[in-house]
């Protein structure tokens, strides 16, 4: 069998945004593929007809996005098909086209003078859309030119991953009238919208208003286009003042964060809103959400849950988004990570169950005639489109878009290597054996730590891991405490970073070495990104057992991260039990990997993106500077134009170079010469 190469990721097709037609007899979805010549991704619209199960490519230009059905036989999408579709300097514009499923070329429909992020049909000729508005932006053209040379900062967060400075930037909800060509602003200037849904021509949305600090809590609101009235359904008031009655656990009332939600009609045809929400001031730190129902002016708890909602096991072979929450009639469907798999779950009559068993992960889904259509990943295959038949209770695969990408290649099996740690907790883990594995030989290995920490590895194909296995490494992966899929107690790392998680990772490594004697314990490397980068930094300061390390998009200092990261003032404070640099700097320093850099001996490569403001560059550079100062072999490789998502959605050539640098570093220190 041939090896999987680093560059093979340019042959993969990435599926997303699966969207059902009004009848549910058809669905559209987006397919993306890397284009190394322009160092980006082409994207096309595909159609599946469930009556014939025919799948066909609908568009061919390669720049399609924002798909929705205008009617049963017409698809609306955005694109840039000529110079006239491109915005001029200092301007914004999104151009939409329509194409008939019955044949013919796409026709230019309309343009919106904003960079549209999400668009949904409200009714004939009316659309709701989200766009980010810069409240600092001058209206005068001469002042606007000068404005490009400075930034005004008044709020936290003052920057956002990949977006640069964002003080006074607001994600804003608009209504677009096609006949008039007008955009009516729905939300107030200081209001930041999280998400929105359309119900009976109305807009139901979540978000919060603020003027200094982005609040942890938000609210649920409804806007009537005809009356132009806003109604607060639950949570924070639109003025930014915390609502006096926001439903929390056990019937108590306090601030909550409302996550994914859906709208449906009640028995009398009235609006009902189902939403996942969690308290923002729990003494146990961050909590996974439970489910609530707003109906006829009151909110009641629908069901306890305690797991993540809208999640899927991590990976590096999916791009784009799609539906992960759907309310209809008396049932609610949502994606959720349960243990090591990504599920579609259903809430009905106060009970939550898995809709069906799928050996992998569900990335997005929608309701269609007779069941559900979804994009799925499995252990030995890339993304494909599947359909679940409710009557038969069966799933079947509809597409084979990625068959050729892995044909004849060695795809290492994920051999389960879970164990019970010294605290009696079951820890899931896997080993991917190297290509042409011979138990009589010895092999180097790489321990790969997921990000998050509320993330989980699952039984899905992971390009990075397969590259290492095909290059002769055993790959070690586990879900230590702090991760997703196991509920709140398992996920709670508050004030325990570098303790129980470190213990689980080290015990897992010991366990695997005992199970696979062919792994050379002196030639094991360690790597991880984000939280995984934090743990890599922590590990090299606490043990010298690893022969090499690659720390990616990491953070290293809770004291500096508070003011430099877009989430430092919120996430860091929560994870440290409310402590700030002014209330307990000693505790924060002791929990910071850079405090132990003086102990490090492990050769370490640091990979970071210049526009990563989630884990800012300064965090990696502190560790890098410390290791160089203390004479530890180290190197930093920094990517211009990339952000925290480099490994998943970065430019194709940058993703290739990242893996080449990682593999080269491990080869240098772990391969026998």
ZAMARGU-4260 file (C-alpha; in steps of 0.2 Angstrom, whole numbers, plus 5000, padded with zeros to 4 digits):
<rodrens>
0) 5000/5000/5000 | 5006/5018/4997 | 5009/5030/5010 | 4998/5045/5015 | 5008/5060/5012
5) 5007/5077/5019 | 5002/5085/5003 | 4987/5073/5001 | 4976/5085/5011 | 4975/5095/4994
10) 4966/5080/4987 | 4953/5079/5001 | 4935/5086/4998 | 4927/5095/5013 | 4908/5095/5014
15) 4897/5107/5024 | 4882/5118/5025 | 4870/5103/5021 | 4853/5112/5018 | 4836/5104/5014
20) 4823/5110/5001 | 4806/5116/5008 | 4799/5099/5004 | 4813/5089/5011 | 4815/5080/4994
25) 4831/5088/4990 | 4846/5095/4999 | 4860/5106/4994 | 4878/5106/5001 | 4895/5114/4999
30) 4910/5105/4993 | 4927/5113/4995 | 4944/5108/4989 | 4962/5115/4991 | 4969/5125/4976
35) 4988/5126/4979 | 4990/5138/4964 | 4980/5152/4973 | 4984/5145/4990 | 4966/5144/4995
40) 4950/5134/4993 | 4938/5132/4979 | 4920/5129/4984 | 4905/5122/4974 | 4886/5119/4977
45) 4880/5101/4975 | 4863/5094/4975 | 4855/5077/4980 | 4838/5072/4975 | 4831/5059/4988
50) 4818/5052/4976 | 4832/5046/4964 | 4847/5048/4976 | 4856/5056/4962 | 4870/5068/4968
55) 4876/5081/4955 | 4887/5096/4955 | 4876/5111/4953 | 4889/5125/4950 | 4906/5126/4943
60) 4914/5143/4946 | 4922/5138/4962 | 4918/5153/4973 | 4900/5148/4980 | 4895/5151/4998
65) 4880/5156/5009 | 4868/5143/5001 | 4849/5143/5004 | 4834/5137/4995 | 4824/5152/4988
70) 4810/5139/4983 | 4809/5121/4979 | 4818/5122/4963 | 4829/5137/4965 | 4845/5139/4975
75) 4852/5156/4981 | 4871/5158/4984 | 4884/5171/4985 | 4899/5172/4973 | 4912/5183/4965
80) 4910/5179/4946 | 4918/5195/4939 | 4926/5212/4943 | 4909/5219/4945 | 4906/5207/4960
85) 4921/5213/4970 | 4920/5227/4982 | 4931/5243/4979 | 4944/5248/4991 | 4937/5253/5008
90) 4920/5246/5004 | 4911/5230/5007 | 4899/5220/4996 | 4892/5203/4995 | 4884/5197/4978
95) 4871/5184/4977 | 4866/5173/4962 | 4851/5162/4959 | 4851/5145/4949 | 4837/5134/4944
100) 4838/5116/4947 | 4829/5113/4931 | 4843/5119/4921 | 4852/5135/4915 | 4865/5147/4921
105) 4866/5156/4937 | 4858/5173/4936 | 4864/5188/4946 | 4851/5192/4959 | 4856/5206/4971
110) 4870/5213/4981 | 4871/5218/4999 | 4883/5232/5004 | 4890/5222/5018 | 4901/5207/5021
115) 4887/5195/5024 | 4891/5181/5037 | 4874/5172/5038 | 4859/5174/5027 | 4841/5166/5029
120) 4825/5169/5019 | 4811/5177/5029 | 4798/5177/5015 | 4795/5183/4997 | 4810/5195/4993
125) 4815/5197/5012 | 4830/5190/5020 | 4838/5192/5037 | 4857/5193/5038 | 4871/5195/5049
130) 4886/5207/5046 | 4900/5214/5057 | 4899/5233/5059 | 4913/5244/5064 | 4905/5258/5075
135) 4922/5268/5074 | 4922/5269/5055 | 4920/5287/5049 | 4907/5291/5035 | 4918/5304/5027
140) 4929/5296/5013 | 4944/5306/5017 | 4943/5302/5036 | 4940/5284/5031 | 4957/5284/5022
145) 4966/5291/5037 | 4956/5278/5048 | 4966/5264/5040 | 4982/5270/5049 | 4975/5269/5067
150) 4965/5259/5079 | 4953/5265/5093 | 4952/5253/5108 | 4939/5255/5122 | 4933/5238/5126
155) 4937/5220/5130 | 4940/5210/5120 | 4949/5222/5110 | 4954/5210/5096 | 4948/5193/5090
160) 4956/5178/5082 | 4960/5181/5064 | 4951/5198/5064 | 4964/5210/5072 | 4957/5224/5082
165) 4938/5223/5086 | 4934/5236/5099 | 4917/5244/5095 | 4914/5230/5081 | 4897/5223/5083
170) 4889/5208/5074 | 4873/5216/5068 | 4856/5209/5062 | 4848/5217/5046 | 4833/5214/5035
175) 4836/5215/5016 | 4822/5220/5005 | 4826/5214/4987 | 4813/5224/4979 | 4819/5240/4987
180) 4837/5235/4988 | 4837/5242/5006 | 4845/5235/5022 | 4836/5239/5038 | 4845/5238/5054
185) 4837/5227/5067 | 4848/5227/5082 | 4854/5243/5091 | 4872/5249/5088 | 4880/5242/5104
190) 4871/5225/5103 | 4881/5210/5098 | 4871/5196/5090 | 4877/5178/5093 | 4864/5169/5081
195) 4847/5170/5074 | 4833/5160/5067 | 4818/5164/5056 | 4800/5160/5062 | 4784/5165/5053
200) 4793/5180/5045 | 4800/5185/5062 | 4818/5185/5068 | 4822/5177/5084 | 4840/5180/5090
205) 4852/5179/5104 | 4865/5191/5110 | 4870/5205/5122 | 4873/5223/5123 | 4888/5230/5131
210) 4899/5246/5132 | 4915/5240/5141 | 4916/5222/5144 | 4908/5208/5133 | 4896/5200/5146
215) 4896/5181/5149 | 4877/5181/5149 | 4866/5185/5135 | 4847/5185/5130 | 4834/5178/5118
220) 4824/5191/5108 | 4811/5191/5094 | 4809/5205/5081 | 4793/5207/5071 | 4796/5215/5054
225) 4779/5221/5052 | 4777/5231/5068 | 4796/5233/5070 | 4794/5228/5089 | 4807/5219/5099
230) 4802/5207/5113 | 4814/5200/5126 | 4810/5182/5128 | 4823/5177/5141 | 4840/5182/5148
235) 4848/5199/5147 | 4839/5214/5142 | 4844/5223/5126 | 4850/5238/5136 | 4864/5227/5143
240) 4857/5227/5160 | 4856/5209/5167 | 4838/5203/5167 | 4830/5201/5185 | 4823/5184/5180
245) 4834/5172/5169 | 4830/5154/5172 | 4844/5144/5180 | 4845/5127/5188 | 4833/5120/5201
250) 4820/5134/5197 | 4832/5148/5203 | 4834/5164/5193 | 4851/5171/5188 | 4861/5175/5173
255) 4863/5162/5159 | 4872/5160/5143 | 4860/5154/5129 | 4869/5144/5116 | 4861/5135/5101
260) 4842/5137/5099 | 4828/5133/5088 | 4810/5139/5084 | 4794/5130/5081 | 4775/5132/5082
265) 4765/5126/5097 | 4749/5117/5096 | 4739/5134/5094 | 4752/5140/5081 | 4761/5152/5094
270) 4780/5154/5094 | 4790/5142/5105 | 4809/5143/5107 | 4819/5129/5113 | 4837/5133/5119
275) 4852/5126/5127 | 4858/5137/5142 | 4870/5136/5156 | 4873/5147/5171 | 4887/5159/5170
280) 4891/5160/5189 | 4892/5142/5194 | 4903/5139/5209 | 4909/5124/5199 | 4915/5134/5185
285) 4909/5131/5167 | 4895/5120/5165 | 4888/5111/5150 | 4870/5116/5146 | 4853/5110/5150
290) 4837/5113/5139 | 4824/5126/5141 | 4807/5130/5132 | 4800/5148/5130 | 4782/5147/5127
295) 4768/5160/5130 | 4779/5172/5140 | 4786/5159/5152 | 4802/5149/5152 | 4803/5131/5159
300) 4816/5118/5160 | 4814/5104/5147 | 4827/5092/5152 | 4844/5091/5161 | 4858/5087/5150
305) 4876/5091/5156 | 4885/5087/5140 | 4890/5099/5126 | 4877/5104/5113 | 4882/5107/5095
310) 4899/5098/5096 | 4908/5085/5086 | 4925/5076/5089 | 4940/5086/5084 | 4949/5083/5068
315) 4958/5092/5053 | 4947/5086/5038 | 4932/5097/5039 | 4929/5115/5033 | 4914/5126/5035
320) 4899/5125/5046 | 4881/5119/5045 | 4866/5116/5056 | 4868/5107/5072 | 4852/5111/5081
325) 4834/5109/5075 | 4817/5112/5084 | 4802/5105/5075 | 4784/5101/5082 | 4787/5093/5099
330) 4805/5087/5096 | 4822/5095/5096 | 4837/5087/5087 | 4855/5092/5090 | 4873/5087/5088
335) 4883/5082/5103 | 4899/5073/5107 | 4896/5057/5118 | 4911/5049/5124 | 4921/5046/5107
340) 4907/5049/5094 | 4898/5063/5087 | 4879/5060/5088 | 4863/5067/5083 | 4852/5067/5099
345) 4834/5070/5101 | 4824/5078/5115 | 4806/5073/5116 | 4794/5072/5131 | 4808/5078/5143
350) 4819/5064/5138 | 4835/5064/5128 | 4841/5049/5118 | 4853/5046/5103 | 4843/5046/5087
355) 4854/5032/5079 | 4871/5024/5081 | 4884/5031/5069 | 4902/5024/5069 | 4910/5041/5068
360) 4906/5060/5069 | 4891/5070/5063 | 4897/5087/5057 | 4881/5095/5052 | 4863/5089/5047
365) 4846/5094/5042 | 4828/5086/5041 | 4823/5079/5025 | 4808/5068/5019 | 4808/5052/5029
370) 4823/5056/5040 | 4839/5066/5041 | 4853/5070/5029 | 4870/5073/5037 | 4889/5075/5034
375) 4899/5062/5043 | 4917/5056/5046 | 4922/5039/5051 | 4938/5031/5057 | 4944/5025/5039
380) 4935/5038/5028 | 4934/5056/5025 | 4918/5067/5025 | 4904/5060/5015 | 4885/5063/5014
385) 4874/5051/5023 | 4855/5049/5025 | 4846/5041/5040 | 4829/5033/5036 | 4818/5035/5051
390) 4806/5021/5046 | 4820/5008/5043 | 4831/5015/5057 | 4846/5013/5045 | 4859/5025/5039
395) 4866/5024/5021 | 4880/5033/5012 | 4875/5044/4997 | 4892/5050/4991 | 4909/5044/4987
400) 4918/5060/4984 | 4933/5056/4994 | 4935/5037/4989 | 4950/5041/4977 | 4959/5052/4990
405) 4963/5037/5001 | 4962/5023/4988 | 4977/5011/4990 | 4984/5021/5005 | 4988/5015/5022
410) 4975/5021/5034 | 4981/5015/5051 | 4968/5008/5062 | 4964/5017/5078 | 4967/5003/5091
415) 4958/5006/5107 | 4970/5008/5121 | 4959/5014/5135 | 4964/5011/5153 | 4959/5015/5171
420) 4970/5028/5179 | 4976/5028/5197 | 4961/5038/5203 | 4950/5024/5196 | 4943/5035/5181
425) 4941/5027/5164 | 4952/5036/5151 | 4949/5033/5132 | 4964/5031/5121 | 4970/5024/5105
430) 4986/5019/5096 | 4989/5020/5077 | 5003/5009/5073 | 5016/5014/5060 | 5015/5008/5042
435) 5022/4990/5039 | 5023/4988/5058 | 5033/4973/5064 | 5032/4969/5083 | 5050/4963/5082
440) 5056/4980/5078 | 5057/4996/5088 | 5048/5012/5084 | 5048/5030/5089 | 5031/5037/5094
445) 5021/5054/5096 | 5009/5058/5110 | 4997/5070/5102 | 4986/5081/5114 | 4970/5088/5109
450) 4965/5107/5111 | 4951/5114/5121 | 4952/5107/5134 | 4934/5103/5132 | 4937/5094/5116
455) 4938/5075/5112 | 4946/5064/5100 | 4935/5051/5092 | 4934/5037/5080 | 4937/5048/5065
460) 4951/5050/5052 | 4964/5062/5057 | 4976/5067/5043 | 4990/5073/5055 | 4990/5057/5064
465) 4990/5047/5048 | 5005/5057/5042 | 5015/5052/5057 | 5010/5034/5056 | 5014/5033/5038
470) 5031/5041/5042 | 5035/5027/5054 | 5029/5033/5071 | 5016/5025/5083 | 5003/5038/5087
475) 4997/5040/5104 | 4980/5049/5107 | 4969/5050/5123 | 4955/5060/5131 | 4962/5065/5148
480) 4951/5073/5161 | 4946/5090/5156 | 4939/5084/5139 | 4922/5083/5131 | 4910/5069/5129
485) 4909/5063/5147 | 4899/5076/5157 | 4903/5091/5168 | 4912/5082/5182 | 4925/5074/5170
490) 4927/5091/5160 | 4930/5101/5176 | 4948/5107/5176 | 4945/5123/5186 | 4961/5127/5196
495) 4968/5110/5191 | 4977/5113/5175 | 4993/5103/5174 | 4987/5091/5188 | 4975/5077/5184
500) 4976/5080/5166 | 4995/5078/5166 | 4993/5063/5177 | 4982/5055/5164 | 4993/5059/5150
505) 5009/5052/5158 | 4999/5036/5164 | 4992/5033/5147 | 5010/5034/5140 | 5016/5022/5152
510) 5001/5010/5149 | 5004/5011/5130 | 5022/5007/5132 | 5017/4992/5142 | 5005/4986/5129
515) 5016/4989/5114 | 5034/4984/5119 | 5039/4989/5101 | 5038/5007/5106 | 5055/5014/5111
520) 5051/5024/5127 | 5067/5034/5124 | 5060/5040/5107 | 5043/5047/5111 | 5039/5065/5106
525) 5025/5076/5112 | 5014/5089/5103 | 4998/5098/5104 | 4989/5114/5100 | 4980/5127/5110
530) 4976/5118/5127 | 4987/5104/5119 | 5001/5117/5117 | 4999/5123/5135 | 5001/5105/5141
535) 5016/5102/5129 | 5024/5118/5138 | 5019/5111/5155 | 5026/5093/5151 | 5043/5099/5146
540) 5045/5109/5162 | 5040/5094/5173 | 5048/5079/5164 | 5062/5075/5153 | 5055/5058/5147
545) 5051/5065/5129 | 5064/5066/5116 | 5057/5080/5107 | 5042/5092/5108 | 5031/5103/5096
550) 5021/5116/5105 | 5008/5124/5094 | 4997/5139/5096 | 5000/5138/5114 | 4999/5149/5129
555) 5011/5148/5144 | 5007/5162/5157 | 4991/5165/5165 | 4997/5182/5171 | 5001/5189/5154
560) 4987/5180/5145 | 4974/5189/5155 | 4977/5205/5145 | 4984/5199/5129 | 4972/5185/5124
565) 4954/5189/5117 | 4947/5177/5131 | 4960/5180/5144 | 4948/5191/5155 | 4934/5178/5154
570) 4940/5161/5151 | 4956/5162/5161 | 4947/5170/5176 | 4934/5156/5175 | 4947/5142/5174
575) 4956/5149/5189 | 4942/5150/5201 | 4939/5169/5198 | 4957/5173/5202 | 4965/5188/5192
580) 4983/5194/5192 | 4979/5207/5205 | 4970/5195/5217 | 4982/5180/5217 | 4997/5182/5206
585) 5007/5169/5215 | 4994/5155/5211 | 4992/5160/5193 | 5011/5160/5191 | 5012/5142/5199
590) 4999/5136/5186 | 5009/5144/5171 | 5021/5133/5161 | 5033/5147/5159 | 5037/5146/5177
595) 5045/5129/5175 | 5054/5133/5159 | 5070/5133/5168 | 5068/5115/5171 | 5066/5110/5153
600) 5078/5100/5143 | 5067/5094/5129 | 5071/5100/5111 | 5056/5110/5107 | 5048/5118/5091
605) 5036/5132/5093 | 5023/5134/5079 | 5012/5149/5080 | 5001/5161/5068 | 5003/5179/5068
610) 4985/5183/5069 | 4981/5171/5083 | 4973/5182/5096 | 4965/5167/5105 | 4982/5161/5111
615) 4993/5176/5106 | 5010/5175/5099 | 5018/5183/5115 | 5013/5167/5124 | 5023/5155/5113
620) 5038/5168/5113 | 5039/5168/5132 | 5043/5149/5132 | 5054/5150/5116 | 5064/5164/5124
625) 5066/5155/5140 | 5072/5139/5132 | 5084/5148/5121 | 5090/5157/5137 | 5093/5141/5146
630) 5102/5133/5131 | 5088/5121/5126 | 5088/5117/5108 | 5072/5126/5101 | 5065/5134/5086
635) 5050/5145/5082 | 5041/5144/5065 | 5028/5158/5063 | 5015/5160/5049 | 5010/5176/5042
640) 4991/5178/5038 | 4986/5164/5049 | 4976/5162/5065 | 4971/5149/5078 | 4964/5138/5065
645) 4980/5135/5055 | 4979/5116/5056 | 4961/5115/5051 | 4957/5129/5039 | 4974/5138/5035
650) 4980/5141/5018 | 4984/5124/5010 | 5003/5128/5007 | 5004/5133/5026 | 4995/5118/5032
655) 5008/5107/5022 | 5023/5117/5028 | 5017/5116/5046 | 5016/5097/5045 | 5033/5096/5036
660) 5041/5106/5050 | 5034/5095/5063 | 5039/5079/5055 | 5056/5086/5052 | 5058/5091/5070
665) 5053/5074/5076 | 5064/5065/5063 | 5079/5075/5069 | 5077/5070/5087 | 5068/5053/5087
670) 5073/5044/5072 | 5089/5033/5073 | 5103/5038/5063
</rodrens>
